[in-house]
Amino acid sequence: QVQLVESGGGLVQPGGSLRLSCAASGRILSINHMDWYRQAPGKERELVASITSGGSTNYADSVKGRFTISRDNTKNTVYLQMNSLKPEDTAVYYCNAEMSTDWGYRGYWGQGTQVTVSS
């Protein structure tokens, strides 16, 4: 069984920082790009940041300069360092990974982790 498990969410004050982690486990042959999405109440899920297997990154305009995505290929783990957090960053954050496994190639989602930015 292949799964993604996120951790690191929580409650933080505006201007604070959090670091999210997402670890892939199971019978994984290779991982292509790994992404972080978020979904706020009443809004559609949106792409926050993406990183390829080679380390190239892309960010949503709303988080550029504040968030940093990285990955450790030896641990099949992707991270999202979030600095200068704002109340509008409040959402459930999900990781997504395009992976090749014993069952073929497709995208997998984590269960989500809540990030709340509030004073």
C-alpha positions, 0 to 999 in steps of 0.5 A: 500500500502506498500512502502520503502522510503529512505533519506539522500543521497547527495554530500560529500567530500572524507573522509566525512560521510553520514547517510542513512535512509529507512522507511517501511510503510503500512500494514506490519505484519513483516519484516525479513532482511533489506538490502542496495544495491548500483548501480554505473553507468555501474555496476551491483547492489551489496549488501552493508550490511544486517541486520536480524530481530535479529540484525545480520549483514553482510557487503561487503568487500569493506565497512567493517570497514567504514559502519554500518547498524542498524535498529529500529524495532519500526519504521520499519526503517533501517539505513546505517552510512557511514564513511570515504567515498571514490569516489568509494562509489558513487552510487545510494543506494537502500534499500530492505526489505523482508516483510510479509504483507496482500498480502503475503511475498516478497521483496520490494525495495525503490526508491533509493537515490544518494550518490556522493563522490567528491572533 
